Amino acid sequence: MANAVTFNQNKGSRGAGVFVVRCDTSPATILLNGAGLSANATADEVVVDMSIAEIQWQTDGTLVVDRGGIDVFKAGAGSTGHMDFASNQMRLEEDGDLVGDIGVTFSTTGFAVIKVHKRSGV
């Protein structure tokens, strides 16, 4: 398998969308806009910010998720878990981190599914 966007919804009814990324190859970089692992669903969509809503993972080593190079989430060695930040009205990132790329790094083998909320400036 490879890193992939598995779901990408353009703007929803309130100007926000959702996308889901599966990561099993390290390192992975999720871009705000661009080709490949990117928040924009179409070439016409311009994403202005994104926030990590939920993470599900399994790793033999450690997992580190960063925003623009600043670590925002770390999972311990040999761990499995699920964190739903949005449902608990929590945010990993500070306001300034909402435009940075999302980096996903495993120290050994691992797997993560990350749900991201996005706002488009369309």
PyMOL CGO cylinders between C-alpha atoms (Angstrom):
from pymol import cmd
from pymol.cgo import CYLINDER

trace = [
    CYLINDER, 0.00, 0.00, 0.00, 1.01, 3.61, -0.24, 0.3, 1, 1, 1, 1, 1, 1,
    CYLINDER, 1.01, 3.61, -0.24, 0.05, 6.95, 1.26, 0.3, 1, 1, 1, 1, 1, 1,
    CYLINDER, 0.05, 6.95, 1.26, -3.23, 8.13, -0.23, 0.3, 1, 1, 1, 1, 1, 1,
    CYLINDER, -3.23, 8.13, -0.23, -6.15, 10.51, 0.16, 0.3, 1, 1, 1, 1, 1, 1,
    CYLINDER, -6.15, 10.51, 0.16, -9.10, 8.15, 0.68, 0.3, 1, 1, 1, 1, 1, 1,
    CYLINDER, -9.10, 8.15, 0.68, -11.89, 10.75, 0.89, 0.3, 1, 1, 1, 1, 1, 1,
    CYLINDER, -11.89, 10.75, 0.89, -11.98, 14.41, -0.11, 0.3, 1, 1, 1, 1, 1, 1,
    CYLINDER, -11.98, 14.41, -0.11, -15.13, 16.51, 0.18, 0.3, 1, 1, 1, 1, 1, 1,
    CYLINDER, -15.13, 16.51, 0.18, -15.17, 19.99, -1.29, 0.3, 1, 1, 1, 1, 1, 1,
    CYLINDER, -15.17, 19.99, -1.29, -16.91, 22.72, 0.66, 0.3, 1, 1, 1, 1, 1, 1,
    CYLINDER, -16.91, 22.72, 0.66, -19.76, 21.52, 2.82, 0.3, 1, 1, 1, 1, 1, 1,
    CYLINDER, -19.76, 21.52, 2.82, -22.89, 23.48, 3.67, 0.3, 1, 1, 1, 1, 1, 1,
    CYLINDER, -22.89, 23.48, 3.67, -20.97, 25.77, 6.06, 0.3, 1, 1, 1, 1, 1, 1,
    CYLINDER, -20.97, 25.77, 6.06, -17.97, 26.47, 3.84, 0.3, 1, 1, 1, 1, 1, 1,
    CYLINDER, -17.97, 26.47, 3.84, -15.91, 23.68, 5.34, 0.3, 1, 1, 1, 1, 1, 1,
    CYLINDER, -15.91, 23.68, 5.34, -14.88, 20.31, 3.98, 0.3, 1, 1, 1, 1, 1, 1,
    CYLINDER, -14.88, 20.31, 3.98, -13.28, 17.11, 5.17, 0.3, 1, 1, 1, 1, 1, 1,
    CYLINDER, -13.28, 17.11, 5.17, -10.57, 14.86, 3.83, 0.3, 1, 1, 1, 1, 1, 1,
    CYLINDER, -10.57, 14.86, 3.83, -9.05, 11.61, 5.07, 0.3, 1, 1, 1, 1, 1, 1,
    CYLINDER, -9.05, 11.61, 5.07, -5.47, 10.45, 4.50, 0.3, 1, 1, 1, 1, 1, 1,
    CYLINDER, -5.47, 10.45, 4.50, -4.10, 6.94, 4.98, 0.3, 1, 1, 1, 1, 1, 1,
    CYLINDER, -4.10, 6.94, 4.98, -0.38, 6.88, 5.76, 0.3, 1, 1, 1, 1, 1, 1,
    CYLINDER, -0.38, 6.88, 5.76, 1.71, 3.71, 5.88, 0.3, 1, 1, 1, 1, 1, 1,
    CYLINDER, 1.71, 3.71, 5.88, 4.94, 4.98, 4.36, 0.3, 1, 1, 1, 1, 1, 1,
    CYLINDER, 4.94, 4.98, 4.36, 7.19, 7.36, 6.25, 0.3, 1, 1, 1, 1, 1, 1,
    CYLINDER, 7.19, 7.36, 6.25, 7.76, 10.22, 5.98, 0.3, 1, 1, 1, 1, 1, 1,
    CYLINDER, 7.76, 10.22, 5.98, 4.54, 11.61, 4.50, 0.3, 1, 1, 1, 1, 1, 1,
    CYLINDER, 4.54, 11.61, 4.50, 3.74, 15.27, 3.90, 0.3, 1, 1, 1, 1, 1, 1,
    CYLINDER, 3.74, 15.27, 3.90, 0.13, 16.44, 3.54, 0.3, 1, 1, 1, 1, 1, 1,
    CYLINDER, 0.13, 16.44, 3.54, 0.00, 19.74, 1.67, 0.3, 1, 1, 1, 1, 1, 1,
    CYLINDER, 0.00, 19.74, 1.67, -2.50, 22.57, 2.08, 0.3, 1, 1, 1, 1, 1, 1,
    CYLINDER, -2.50, 22.57, 2.08, -2.78, 22.89, -1.71, 0.3, 1, 1, 1, 1, 1, 1,
    CYLINDER, -2.78, 22.89, -1.71, -1.00, 21.02, -4.49, 0.3, 1, 1, 1, 1, 1, 1,
    CYLINDER, -1.00, 21.02, -4.49, -0.70, 17.64, -6.12, 0.3, 1, 1, 1, 1, 1, 1,
    CYLINDER, -0.70, 17.64, -6.12, -0.54, 14.28, -4.36, 0.3, 1, 1, 1, 1, 1, 1,
    CYLINDER, -0.54, 14.28, -4.36, -1.42, 14.22, -0.65, 0.3, 1, 1, 1, 1, 1, 1,
    CYLINDER, -1.42, 14.22, -0.65, -3.26, 17.51, -0.61, 0.3, 1, 1, 1, 1, 1, 1,
    CYLINDER, -3.26, 17.51, -0.61, -6.32, 19.09, 1.00, 0.3, 1, 1, 1, 1, 1, 1,
    CYLINDER, -6.32, 19.09, 1.00, -7.62, 20.61, -2.23, 0.3, 1, 1, 1, 1, 1, 1,
    CYLINDER, -7.62, 20.61, -2.23, -10.14, 18.28, -3.90, 0.3, 1, 1, 1, 1, 1, 1,
    CYLINDER, -10.14, 18.28, -3.90, -10.01, 20.04, -7.28, 0.3, 1, 1, 1, 1, 1, 1,
    CYLINDER, -10.01, 20.04, -7.28, -7.62, 22.39, -9.04, 0.3, 1, 1, 1, 1, 1, 1,
    CYLINDER, -7.62, 22.39, -9.04, -10.16, 25.20, -8.49, 0.3, 1, 1, 1, 1, 1, 1,
    CYLINDER, -10.16, 25.20, -8.49, -10.38, 24.71, -4.73, 0.3, 1, 1, 1, 1, 1, 1,
    CYLINDER, -10.38, 24.71, -4.73, -8.03, 26.89, -2.67, 0.3, 1, 1, 1, 1, 1, 1,
    CYLINDER, -8.03, 26.89, -2.67, -7.75, 25.66, 0.92, 0.3, 1, 1, 1, 1, 1, 1,
    CYLINDER, -7.75, 25.66, 0.92, -7.01, 28.48, 3.36, 0.3, 1, 1, 1, 1, 1, 1,
    CYLINDER, -7.01, 28.48, 3.36, -6.48, 26.38, 6.49, 0.3, 1, 1, 1, 1, 1, 1,
    CYLINDER, -6.48, 26.38, 6.49, -6.87, 22.86, 7.85, 0.3, 1, 1, 1, 1, 1, 1,
    CYLINDER, -6.87, 22.86, 7.85, -6.96, 21.25, 11.28, 0.3, 1, 1, 1, 1, 1, 1,
    CYLINDER, -6.96, 21.25, 11.28, -6.45, 17.66, 12.41, 0.3, 1, 1, 1, 1, 1, 1,
    CYLINDER, -6.45, 17.66, 12.41, -9.81, 16.34, 13.62, 0.3, 1, 1, 1, 1, 1, 1,
    CYLINDER, -9.81, 16.34, 13.62, -9.06, 12.69, 14.31, 0.3, 1, 1, 1, 1, 1, 1,
    CYLINDER, -9.06, 12.69, 14.31, -6.16, 10.20, 14.24, 0.3, 1, 1, 1, 1, 1, 1,
    CYLINDER, -6.16, 10.20, 14.24, -6.22, 6.42, 14.35, 0.3, 1, 1, 1, 1, 1, 1,
    CYLINDER, -6.22, 6.42, 14.35, -2.85, 4.64, 14.40, 0.3, 1, 1, 1, 1, 1, 1,
    CYLINDER, -2.85, 4.64, 14.40, -0.84, 1.49, 14.97, 0.3, 1, 1, 1, 1, 1, 1,
    CYLINDER, -0.84, 1.49, 14.97, 2.94, 1.52, 15.10, 0.3, 1, 1, 1, 1, 1, 1,
    CYLINDER, 2.94, 1.52, 15.10, 5.75, -0.84, 16.06, 0.3, 1, 1, 1, 1, 1, 1,
    CYLINDER, 5.75, -0.84, 16.06, 7.95, 2.17, 16.77, 0.3, 1, 1, 1, 1, 1, 1,
    CYLINDER, 7.95, 2.17, 16.77, 6.89, 5.74, 17.43, 0.3, 1, 1, 1, 1, 1, 1,
    CYLINDER, 6.89, 5.74, 17.43, 4.62, 8.07, 15.44, 0.3, 1, 1, 1, 1, 1, 1,
    CYLINDER, 4.62, 8.07, 15.44, 5.14, 11.83, 15.22, 0.3, 1, 1, 1, 1, 1, 1,
    CYLINDER, 5.14, 11.83, 15.22, 2.69, 14.22, 13.54, 0.3, 1, 1, 1, 1, 1, 1,
    CYLINDER, 2.69, 14.22, 13.54, 3.83, 17.80, 12.97, 0.3, 1, 1, 1, 1, 1, 1,
    CYLINDER, 3.83, 17.80, 12.97, 2.40, 21.01, 11.54, 0.3, 1, 1, 1, 1, 1, 1,
    CYLINDER, 2.40, 21.01, 11.54, 4.95, 23.06, 9.63, 0.3, 1, 1, 1, 1, 1, 1,
    CYLINDER, 4.95, 23.06, 9.63, 7.79, 21.28, 11.45, 0.3, 1, 1, 1, 1, 1, 1,
    CYLINDER, 7.79, 21.28, 11.45, 6.31, 21.75, 14.95, 0.3, 1, 1, 1, 1, 1, 1,
    CYLINDER, 6.31, 21.75, 14.95, 5.42, 18.45, 16.65, 0.3, 1, 1, 1, 1, 1, 1,
    CYLINDER, 5.42, 18.45, 16.65, 1.73, 18.41, 17.65, 0.3, 1, 1, 1, 1, 1, 1,
    CYLINDER, 1.73, 18.41, 17.65, 1.18, 14.69, 18.35, 0.3, 1, 1, 1, 1, 1, 1,
    CYLINDER, 1.18, 14.69, 18.35, 3.41, 11.81, 19.45, 0.3, 1, 1, 1, 1, 1, 1,
    CYLINDER, 3.41, 11.81, 19.45, 2.46, 8.16, 19.97, 0.3, 1, 1, 1, 1, 1, 1,
    CYLINDER, 2.46, 8.16, 19.97, 4.68, 5.91, 22.03, 0.3, 1, 1, 1, 1, 1, 1,
    CYLINDER, 4.68, 5.91, 22.03, 6.56, 2.86, 20.80, 0.3, 1, 1, 1, 1, 1, 1,
    CYLINDER, 6.56, 2.86, 20.80, 4.44, -0.16, 19.99, 0.3, 1, 1, 1, 1, 1, 1,
    CYLINDER, 4.44, -0.16, 19.99, 1.17, 1.68, 20.44, 0.3, 1, 1, 1, 1, 1, 1,
    CYLINDER, 1.17, 1.68, 20.44, -2.29, 1.54, 18.93, 0.3, 1, 1, 1, 1, 1, 1,
    CYLINDER, -2.29, 1.54, 18.93, -4.91, 4.19, 19.48, 0.3, 1, 1, 1, 1, 1, 1,
    CYLINDER, -4.91, 4.19, 19.48, -7.66, 6.51, 18.38, 0.3, 1, 1, 1, 1, 1, 1,
    CYLINDER, -7.66, 6.51, 18.38, -8.02, 10.19, 19.26, 0.3, 1, 1, 1, 1, 1, 1,
    CYLINDER, -8.02, 10.19, 19.26, -11.07, 12.21, 18.21, 0.3, 1, 1, 1, 1, 1, 1,
    CYLINDER, -11.07, 12.21, 18.21, -10.13, 15.82, 18.87, 0.3, 1, 1, 1, 1, 1, 1,
    CYLINDER, -10.13, 15.82, 18.87, -13.03, 17.49, 17.03, 0.3, 1, 1, 1, 1, 1, 1,
    CYLINDER, -13.03, 17.49, 17.03, -15.80, 15.55, 18.82, 0.3, 1, 1, 1, 1, 1, 1,
    CYLINDER, -15.80, 15.55, 18.82, -14.22, 16.54, 22.13, 0.3, 1, 1, 1, 1, 1, 1,
    CYLINDER, -14.22, 16.54, 22.13, -13.94, 20.19, 21.00, 0.3, 1, 1, 1, 1, 1, 1,
    CYLINDER, -13.94, 20.19, 21.00, -10.16, 20.07, 21.19, 0.3, 1, 1, 1, 1, 1, 1,
    CYLINDER, -10.16, 20.07, 21.19, -7.54, 21.24, 18.73, 0.3, 1, 1, 1, 1, 1, 1,
    CYLINDER, -7.54, 21.24, 18.73, -3.96, 20.02, 18.40, 0.3, 1, 1, 1, 1, 1, 1,
    CYLINDER, -3.96, 20.02, 18.40, -2.72, 23.06, 16.55, 0.3, 1, 1, 1, 1, 1, 1,
    CYLINDER, -2.72, 23.06, 16.55, -2.37, 26.67, 17.55, 0.3, 1, 1, 1, 1, 1, 1,
    CYLINDER, -2.37, 26.67, 17.55, -4.01, 29.21, 15.22, 0.3, 1, 1, 1, 1, 1, 1,
    CYLINDER, -4.01, 29.21, 15.22, -0.74, 29.92, 13.40, 0.3, 1, 1, 1, 1, 1, 1,
    CYLINDER, -0.74, 29.92, 13.40, -0.21, 26.22, 12.70, 0.3, 1, 1, 1, 1, 1, 1,
    CYLINDER, -0.21, 26.22, 12.70, -3.41, 25.87, 10.63, 0.3, 1, 1, 1, 1, 1, 1,
    CYLINDER, -3.41, 25.87, 10.63, -1.65, 26.74, 7.35, 0.3, 1, 1, 1, 1, 1, 1,
    CYLINDER, -1.65, 26.74, 7.35, 1.43, 24.55, 7.76, 0.3, 1, 1, 1, 1, 1, 1,
    CYLINDER, 1.43, 24.55, 7.76, 1.82, 21.24, 5.99, 0.3, 1, 1, 1, 1, 1, 1,
    CYLINDER, 1.82, 21.24, 5.99, 1.10, 18.12, 8.05, 0.3, 1, 1, 1, 1, 1, 1,
    CYLINDER, 1.10, 18.12, 8.05, 4.07, 15.77, 8.46, 0.3, 1, 1, 1, 1, 1, 1,
    CYLINDER, 4.07, 15.77, 8.46, 3.69, 12.11, 9.47, 0.3, 1, 1, 1, 1, 1, 1,
    CYLINDER, 3.69, 12.11, 9.47, 6.78, 10.15, 10.52, 0.3, 1, 1, 1, 1, 1, 1,
    CYLINDER, 6.78, 10.15, 10.52, 7.08, 6.58, 11.84, 0.3, 1, 1, 1, 1, 1, 1,
    CYLINDER, 7.08, 6.58, 11.84, 10.35, 5.45, 13.46, 0.3, 1, 1, 1, 1, 1, 1,
    CYLINDER, 10.35, 5.45, 13.46, 9.77, 1.93, 12.09, 0.3, 1, 1, 1, 1, 1, 1,
    CYLINDER, 9.77, 1.93, 12.09, 6.65, 0.39, 10.55, 0.3, 1, 1, 1, 1, 1, 1,
    CYLINDER, 6.65, 0.39, 10.55, 3.23, 1.87, 11.18, 0.3, 1, 1, 1, 1, 1, 1,
    CYLINDER, 3.23, 1.87, 11.18, -0.14, 2.87, 9.87, 0.3, 1, 1, 1, 1, 1, 1,
    CYLINDER, -0.14, 2.87, 9.87, -2.25, 5.98, 10.47, 0.3, 1, 1, 1, 1, 1, 1,
    CYLINDER, -2.25, 5.98, 10.47, -5.56, 7.31, 9.25, 0.3, 1, 1, 1, 1, 1, 1,
    CYLINDER, -5.56, 7.31, 9.25, -5.94, 11.05, 9.73, 0.3, 1, 1, 1, 1, 1, 1,
    CYLINDER, -5.94, 11.05, 9.73, -9.19, 12.99, 9.30, 0.3, 1, 1, 1, 1, 1, 1,
    CYLINDER, -9.19, 12.99, 9.30, -8.67, 16.67, 8.58, 0.3, 1, 1, 1, 1, 1, 1,
    CYLINDER, -8.67, 16.67, 8.58, -11.18, 19.54, 8.54, 0.3, 1, 1, 1, 1, 1, 1,
    CYLINDER, -11.18, 19.54, 8.54, -10.48, 22.23, 5.95, 0.3, 1, 1, 1, 1, 1, 1,
    CYLINDER, -10.48, 22.23, 5.95, -11.78, 25.67, 4.99, 0.3, 1, 1, 1, 1, 1, 1,
    CYLINDER, -11.78, 25.67, 4.99, -11.76, 26.82, 1.40, 0.3, 1, 1, 1, 1, 1, 1,
    CYLINDER, -11.76, 26.82, 1.40, -11.50, 30.40, 0.26, 0.3, 1, 1, 1, 1, 1, 1,
    CYLINDER, -11.50, 30.40, 0.26, -13.89, 29.82, -2.64, 0.3, 1, 1, 1, 1, 1, 1,
]
cmd.load_cgo(trace, "trace")
